[in-house]
Every structure is written in C-alpha cells, then in structure tokens.
C-alpha cells in the first residue's frame, strides 16, 4: 500500500476514533431518558449522508468503501477504548468504584465504613436536581400530617425553599412554601414518569391524586371543561403562577382548532409553583402524545411560539 493510500485511511480511522470516543462519553453522562430517536441519531453518525460525503476520494484506486471501512474500525476502537479505560480505572480504584458504577453511578463513600453512595447524596446523579426539592416538600407534608388541627401555619412558619430553575430564562426565586402547592408539585413528580407520553392522561392522573374530579376525555375536552362552569378562569400566565403558588390546582389548555396550525389534538399542562419565564410563562408539568413531555419546565416550551400566548388557564381549590 502506497503512502497515497495510507494517509486517507489513517485519517478516516482517526476521525472514527474521535467520534466513537465522544459517542460513548455523551451517552455515559446523558441526563434524559433513552428514546428511539437516539437510535436514528446513532445511525446517522455511523452511516449518514453527511458522513459518507467525507469519504469521496479523487484516487481511483481508493474506494469510498475502503475509506468507510477504516472509519468504522476507528469508530469501534474509539467507542470501546473509552469503556476499556473506564474498566482499568475502576479496577485500580482500590474498591472505591465497582461494577455497580457502570450501572447507575454508585461508588464507595470514603466517609462511610461500609455501603455505597452516590456522589453528593443518596440519589442517582440524574435525579439530583428534582430530588432535593421534592425531599424538602415531602418533609413539609410529613410535618403537616403530624401537626395538630389548626396549627398548619405554625408548622410551616419560616420555611423557605429555592425554586428549581429549569432554564436560564427562569429566575431562581424564594417563596414561602405552601403546603397545598407542595402537595400538587409532589403529585406531578409522582405521576409524570408513568404518563409522560400522554398530556391528558397526566393531567387526569394528577387531578385524581389531589382530589379534583371531573376531568375526562382528550385534551380538547379537558380544555372545554376548564373553560366552563365550576372552574375559576385565570387571566394570564402570571396570574396562573400566583394561583399555583397559593395552592390551587391550575390547568393550562389549548384546543387543537385554536392553534396556529390547526390540529385534531389539543394540549394541556398542569401549572405548579415555581419560576416565571419572560414575566408570563409559569412553570408546569406535561405529557406529550407519542413522545415525552417535560417536568418542572416553563410553559413557553409546551407550545409553539404562535400558540403559547393563547393558552387558557383555570383553577380549582383543593382540600
């Protein structure tokens, strides 16, 4: 093989090693759930049109297949060399890291005589942002349940928490914890995983958990319900945040035929206590039909730009 052949092949292989290394790195430290779209992305990395165009050669004796073969070998080497390096580091960690670290991040806590722990606490790293906030609220709820009748306000007096800001657009604010608001937020967290692929199922599940009856049907029908009798109509997102902060059960909805691009499917969210993006989009949880919704994220991410200012907000008091 001549040097004219060797250099392109080595370059393709080196490029593959680099991409393979980062594919493993990105998946190792991912925060979200694994989705089917991850597979299509990986296929695009391995053999997509953009990659294949890199292997065009003016050398008639060096085919695209040969170039891609070198790239594939490099991709394999980069991906598994990352894993092999981790195995070597784990083996030489004197027992601080074991095979459980590859599963969910557990490692030995040097401050403990025995047992395993996650860095920074008892929850996996992926759960840490919400876990801290929910733990605070669960503590408040437990103390409320044990408090004498009529003494709830005294139990919570002086309790504050920093609302988790899901994006740079949502400022971190300090609010006095409202027991009902904490209960609604904890209910959303409890029901989101099982209903993240269906917005109306999620809203109905949370409503049932906090004792709000009457929500049924699809998102269009739920929007009709909350804009009808028995629900307090709320003017805008800022007022919806205030209602959620005060412990009311707040739902936001938009019918499919009200959207800028009309659809047979509407969309609904549950507004919770938290930040307010751009002064008008409250924090919410929602499912997404056929996909994955969002949790503890401001509502401007729930609808397209042309629809998010049309959302209907309504609330009900909970016991």
C-alpha positions as CSV (number, residue, x, y, z in Angstrom):
1,X,0.0,0.0,0.0
2,X,1.4,3.4,-1.0
3,X,1.6,6.5,1.2
4,X,-1.1,8.0,-1.0
5,X,-3.4,5.2,0.2
6,X,-2.2,5.1,3.8
7,X,-2.8,8.7,4.8
8,X,-6.5,8.9,3.8
9,X,-7.2,5.6,5.5
10,X,-5.4,6.6,8.7
11,X,-7.2,9.9,8.7
12,X,-10.6,8.2,8.3
13,X,-9.8,5.8,11.1
14,X,-8.6,8.6,13.4
15,X,-11.8,10.5,12.7
16,X,-13.8,7.5,13.6
17,X,-11.9,7.0,16.9
18,X,-12.7,10.6,17.8
19,X,-16.4,10.3,17.0
20,X,-16.6,6.9,18.8
21,X,-15.0,8.3,21.9
22,X,-17.5,11.2,22.1
23,X,-20.5,8.9,21.4
24,X,-19.6,6.9,24.5
25,X,-18.9,10.0,26.5
26,X,-22.2,11.7,25.6
27,X,-24.2,8.6,26.4
28,X,-22.3,7.9,29.6
29,X,-23.2,11.4,31.0
30,X,-26.7,11.9,29.5
31,X,-29.4,13.3,31.8
32,X,-32.6,12.3,29.9
33,X,-34.3,9.0,29.2
34,X,-33.2,6.8,26.3
35,X,-35.5,7.4,23.3
36,X,-36.0,5.8,19.9
37,X,-34.6,9.0,18.3
38,X,-31.3,8.1,19.9
39,X,-31.0,5.1,17.6
40,X,-31.7,7.2,14.4
41,X,-29.1,9.7,15.6
42,X,-26.5,6.9,16.1
43,X,-27.3,5.5,12.6
44,X,-26.8,9.0,11.2
45,X,-23.4,9.2,12.9
46,X,-22.3,5.8,11.6
47,X,-23.5,5.9,8.1
48,X,-25.5,9.1,7.4
49,X,-25.2,11.0,4.2
50,X,-23.1,13.8,5.7
51,X,-20.5,11.2,6.9
52,X,-20.4,9.4,3.6
53,X,-19.7,12.6,1.7
54,X,-16.4,12.9,3.7
55,X,-15.1,9.7,2.0
56,X,-15.2,10.9,-1.6
57,X,-11.7,10.2,-3.0
58,X,-10.1,11.5,-6.1
59,X,-7.8,8.5,-6.0
60,X,-9.4,5.9,-8.3
61,X,-7.6,3.1,-6.5
62,X,-9.0,4.0,-3.1
63,X,-12.8,3.5,-3.0
64,X,-15.4,5.0,-0.7
65,X,-16.0,1.6,0.8
66,X,-12.4,1.3,1.9
67,X,-12.5,4.8,3.4
68,X,-15.7,4.0,5.3
69,X,-14.3,0.7,6.4
70,X,-11.4,2.5,8.1
71,X,-13.8,4.9,9.6
72,X,-15.9,2.1,11.0
73,X,-12.9,0.4,12.6
74,X,-11.9,3.7,14.1
75,X,-15.4,4.3,15.5
76,X,-15.4,0.8,17.1
77,X,-12.0,1.4,18.6
78,X,-12.9,4.9,20.0
79,X,-16.2,3.7,21.5
80,X,-14.8,0.6,23.2
81,X,-11.5,2.1,24.2
82,X,-13.4,4.6,26.3
83,X,-15.1,1.7,28.0
84,X,-11.9,-0.2,28.4
85,X,-10.2,2.8,30.0
86,X,-13.0,3.1,32.5
87,X,-12.7,-0.6,33.4
88,X,-8.9,-0.1,34.0
89,X,-9.6,2.9,36.2
90,X,-12.3,1.1,38.2
91,X,-10.1,-1.9,38.7
92,X,-7.3,0.3,40.1
93,X,-9.6,2.4,42.4
94,X,-8.9,0.1,45.4
95,X,-12.6,-0.8,45.6
96,X,-14.0,2.8,45.7
97,X,-15.6,2.0,42.3
98,X,-17.1,-1.3,41.4
99,X,-19.2,-2.7,38.5
100,X,-22.2,-1.0,40.1
101,X,-20.7,2.3,39.0
102,X,-21.3,1.3,35.4
103,X,-25.0,0.6,36.1
104,X,-26.1,3.8,37.9
105,X,-23.2,5.7,39.3
106,X,-22.8,4.1,42.8
107,X,-19.4,4.2,44.4
108,X,-18.0,3.7,47.9
109,X,-18.3,6.7,50.1
110,X,-14.9,7.3,51.8
111,X,-16.7,8.8,54.8
112,X,-18.6,5.6,55.5
113,X,-17.3,2.4,56.9
114,X,-19.4,0.3,54.5
115,X,-22.0,0.5,51.9
116,X,-22.3,2.5,48.7
117,X,-23.5,6.0,47.9
118,X,-23.9,8.5,45.0
119,X,-21.6,11.5,44.9
120,X,-23.3,14.3,46.8
121,X,-26.2,12.3,48.2
122,X,-28.4,9.2,48.2
123,X,-29.9,9.7,44.8
124,X,-28.5,8.9,41.3
125,X,-27.0,12.0,39.7
126,X,-29.8,12.1,37.1
127,X,-32.3,12.6,39.8
128,X,-30.4,15.1,42.0
129,X,-31.9,18.4,40.7
130,X,-35.6,17.5,41.4
131,X,-34.8,15.1,44.3
132,X,-33.6,17.9,46.6
133,X,-36.7,20.0,46.0
134,X,-39.2,17.1,46.3
135,X,-37.5,15.9,49.5
136,X,-38.0,19.4,51.1
137,X,-41.7,19.3,50.1
138,X,-42.2,15.8,51.4
139,X,-40.7,16.8,54.7
140,X,-43.2,19.7,54.9
141,X,-46.1,17.3,54.1
142,X,-45.0,14.8,56.7
143,X,-44.8,17.5,59.4
144,X,-48.2,18.8,58.3
145,X,-49.8,15.4,58.6
146,X,-48.5,15.2,62.2
147,X,-49.4,18.7,63.2
148,X,-52.4,19.4,65.5
149,X,-55.6,20.7,63.7
150,X,-55.4,24.5,63.1
151,X,-51.6,24.6,63.6
152,X,-50.5,24.1,60.0
153,X,-49.4,27.7,59.5
154,X,-47.2,27.5,62.6
155,X,-45.6,24.3,61.4
156,X,-44.6,25.9,58.2
157,X,-43.7,29.3,59.6
158,X,-40.3,30.5,58.3
159,X,-39.9,27.6,55.9
160,X,-38.5,28.7,52.5
161,X,-37.0,27.0,49.5
162,X,-35.2,27.9,46.3
163,X,-37.5,27.1,43.4
164,X,-35.5,25.0,40.9
165,X,-35.0,27.0,37.7
166,X,-35.1,24.6,34.7
167,X,-33.5,27.1,32.3
168,X,-31.6,30.3,32.2
169,X,-34.8,32.1,31.3
170,X,-36.4,31.1,34.6
171,X,-35.0,33.1,37.5
172,X,-34.4,31.4,40.9
173,X,-36.9,32.8,43.3
174,X,-37.6,32.4,47.0
175,X,-41.1,31.7,48.1
176,X,-42.8,30.7,51.3
177,X,-43.8,27.1,50.9
178,X,-47.5,26.5,50.6
179,X,-48.5,23.0,51.8
180,X,-51.1,22.5,49.0
181,X,-48.7,23.8,46.4
182,X,-46.1,21.4,47.6
183,X,-48.6,18.6,47.5
184,X,-49.5,19.4,43.9
185,X,-45.9,19.5,42.9
186,X,-45.1,16.2,44.6
187,X,-48.2,14.6,42.8
188,X,-46.9,15.9,39.5
189,X,-43.5,14.4,40.1
190,X,-45.1,11.1,41.2
191,X,-47.3,10.8,38.1
192,X,-45.1,12.2,35.4
193,X,-43.0,9.1,34.6
194,X,-46.0,6.9,34.0
195,X,-47.9,9.5,32.0
196,X,-45.2,11.5,30.2
197,X,-46.3,10.2,26.8
198,X,-49.9,11.5,27.1
199,X,-50.8,15.0,28.2
200,X,-54.5,14.3,29.1
201,X,-53.7,11.1,31.0
202,X,-51.1,13.0,33.0
203,X,-53.5,15.9,33.9
204,X,-56.2,13.5,34.9
205,X,-53.9,11.4,37.0
206,X,-52.6,14.4,38.9
207,X,-56.2,15.7,39.3
208,X,-57.3,12.4,40.8
209,X,-54.4,12.3,43.2
210,X,-55.1,15.8,44.6
211,X,-58.8,15.2,44.8
212,X,-60.1,17.2,41.8
213,X,-62.9,15.4,40.0
214,X,-64.5,16.0,36.6
215,X,-61.5,15.9,34.2
216,X,-62.1,13.4,31.4
217,X,-61.7,12.8,27.7
218,X,-58.9,14.1,25.5
219,X,-57.0,17.4,25.7
220,X,-59.7,19.2,23.6
221,X,-62.4,18.0,26.0
222,X,-60.3,18.9,29.1
223,X,-59.8,22.4,27.7
224,X,-63.6,22.7,27.3
225,X,-64.1,21.6,30.9
226,X,-61.7,24.0,32.4
227,X,-63.1,26.9,30.4
228,X,-66.6,26.0,31.6
229,X,-68.6,26.2,34.8
230,X,-67.0,25.1,38.0
231,X,-63.5,26.4,37.2
232,X,-62.1,29.8,38.1
233,X,-60.9,31.5,34.9
234,X,-57.4,33.0,35.2
235,X,-56.4,35.9,33.0
236,X,-52.8,35.1,32.1
237,X,-49.6,33.1,33.0
238,X,-48.5,35.4,35.8
239,X,-51.9,35.1,37.5
240,X,-51.7,31.3,36.9
241,X,-48.3,31.2,38.7
242,X,-49.8,33.2,41.6
243,X,-52.7,30.7,41.8
244,X,-50.3,27.7,41.8
245,X,-48.1,29.3,44.4
246,X,-51.2,29.8,46.7
247,X,-52.0,26.1,46.4
248,X,-54.7,26.0,43.8
249,X,-54.8,23.2,41.2
250,X,-54.1,25.1,37.9
251,X,-54.5,23.6,34.4
252,X,-53.5,25.3,31.1
253,X,-55.0,24.1,27.9
254,X,-55.5,24.9,24.2
255,X,-57.8,23.2,21.8
256,X,-56.3,21.8,18.6
257,X,-58.5,24.1,16.4
258,X,-57.2,27.1,18.3
259,X,-53.6,26.5,17.3
260,X,-51.8,28.5,14.6
261,X,-51.5,25.2,12.8
262,X,-54.9,23.6,13.5
263,X,-54.9,20.0,14.6
264,X,-57.3,17.4,15.9
265,X,-55.2,17.2,19.1
266,X,-55.1,19.8,21.7
267,X,-52.7,20.1,24.6
268,X,-52.9,20.5,28.4
269,X,-50.5,21.1,31.2
270,X,-50.5,21.3,35.0
271,X,-49.1,24.5,36.3
272,X,-47.1,24.3,39.5
273,X,-45.4,26.6,41.9
274,X,-42.1,27.8,40.5
275,X,-40.4,30.4,38.2
276,X,-41.9,32.6,35.6
277,X,-40.2,33.0,32.2
278,X,-40.3,36.3,30.4
279,X,-42.7,37.5,33.1
280,X,-45.7,35.5,31.7
281,X,-44.9,31.7,31.3
282,X,-45.3,29.8,34.6
283,X,-43.6,26.5,35.5
284,X,-45.6,23.4,34.6
285,X,-45.5,19.6,34.0
286,X,-47.0,17.9,31.0
287,X,-47.1,14.8,28.9
288,X,-46.6,14.7,25.1
289,X,-48.7,12.4,23.0
290,X,-46.4,9.8,21.3
291,X,-43.3,11.3,22.8
292,X,-42.0,12.5,26.2
293,X,-43.3,15.7,27.9
294,X,-41.4,17.9,30.3
295,X,-41.4,18.3,34.0
296,X,-40.7,21.4,36.1
297,X,-40.2,23.5,33.0
298,X,-41.6,26.8,32.0
299,X,-44.7,26.7,29.8
300,X,-43.1,28.5,26.8
301,X,-41.6,25.1,25.9
302,X,-45.1,23.4,25.9
303,X,-46.5,25.2,22.8
304,X,-45.2,26.8,19.7
305,X,-44.4,30.5,19.7
306,X,-47.6,31.3,17.9
307,X,-49.7,29.4,20.4
308,X,-48.3,29.9,23.9
309,X,-49.9,33.2,24.4
310,X,-53.4,31.8,23.6
311,X,-53.4,29.2,26.4
312,X,-56.5,29.1,28.7
313,X,-55.8,29.0,32.4
314,X,-58.2,27.8,35.1
315,X,-58.0,26.6,38.6
316,X,-59.8,24.8,41.4
317,X,-59.3,24.8,45.1
318,X,-58.1,21.6,46.7
319,X,-58.9,20.3,50.1
